[in-house]
Amino acid sequence: MSARQATAGSAAAVVAGLALVIGAAAPGQAVPAATAGARSSVPNCGAAATAPGAAAARSNAAAGTETAPDTGFTGSPATAVTGSAAQKLSYSLAPEAPIGLWSSSNVTLRTPVSKGTVRLDVTTQGFIADSLLMQRYDEKSHRWVDLDVQRVGTERPDKGRFSFPVSVAASPGRPATVALRVQAIDRPGRLAVAASVVDRHGRTYRAPTRSAVVDRPATTVTGWPSGTGLVRGGAAKEFELTVRNTTKRAYPALNAGYFAYGQSGGRAVAPKDLVLQQYVPGHGWQRVPLVPGGCDPGMSAELTPTARSPLAPGATAVYRLRLAVAGGAPAADVEAGVSVGTGDTSFFYRTLPFRIRAR
């Protein structure tokens, strides 16, 4: 097996251990995490870990969204009427859509529509439209359900269309509102949504375009320069991961993790070869268990929460870490890094490679 194939296989195992899909995303890019079902599946050893397709990402993020735990928008929504009495169709969208959190939206009709279709044409800046998730609340089943998705074309990755059927006996005096929610799971940028409804007679009503800022907490890593090397049996290297919530929304269930993989000849770097510690206020330095990754020798660790949950706007979570190498570890180049997310979505990861030296 070539070095490239070995690295690809290790990446797949690290993904399985971390429950994060890292793939081909650029450093600092948000990437959707695997679902609970994927976490329990057998890792695809030897296969390259790649960024998931839009359908897979949409399925992953929506799989548990009937109750939408830890995403900031749960339960039965408040279906507030939007727009003015003169508007046959009105559309609202929260002005901010932080990555990994559901943001409120809705459509209000003031005209009867029979066997019609509501269309939401989206335009994105900074991320692809296929990474966007949109759902409506079904009053009969009391569940959130995915909207139908239509790709505009590969030549326009910033364009997409979501839709759902509608039949209502609405009027200016008795408006009908459908609760919606939106979630971005890729990179920061902007989102614009143009809503329209077409009835069975071909009549089309349009609402003014609404836009939202897509952002995420500011996350940095310090103390780990490029070309870092660690000596077997030597001193630990200290570094720090800082997450500051620069959005206007609280982030529930903030989670952070560490991952690593290394191999030299026939000897892989094992959890016993690395000593990862985290400084926990009131308890000092605590060893963080590294868990082997499935059928591949990659490993990962879940870091101890350091801030009050949820992480409020303006609040900061700091993870002080240090890493040392045991005396019996093989001399090898190690692919490692950290990730931060909320619920099932990662909004940040950074690679922190290092070399294990004999001296």
Helices and strands as residue ranges (DSSP letters): H 3-18, E 31-32, H 36-39, H 54-62, E 89-93, E 103-109, E 113-125, G 129-131, E 132-138, E 143-146, E 148-151, E 159-168, E 176-184, E 189-198, E 204-206, E 210-214, E 218-222, E 229-231, E 237-244, E 254-264, E 267-268, G 271-273, E 274-280, E 284-287, E 291-292, E 299-302, E 316-325, E 333-342, E 345-351, E 354-357
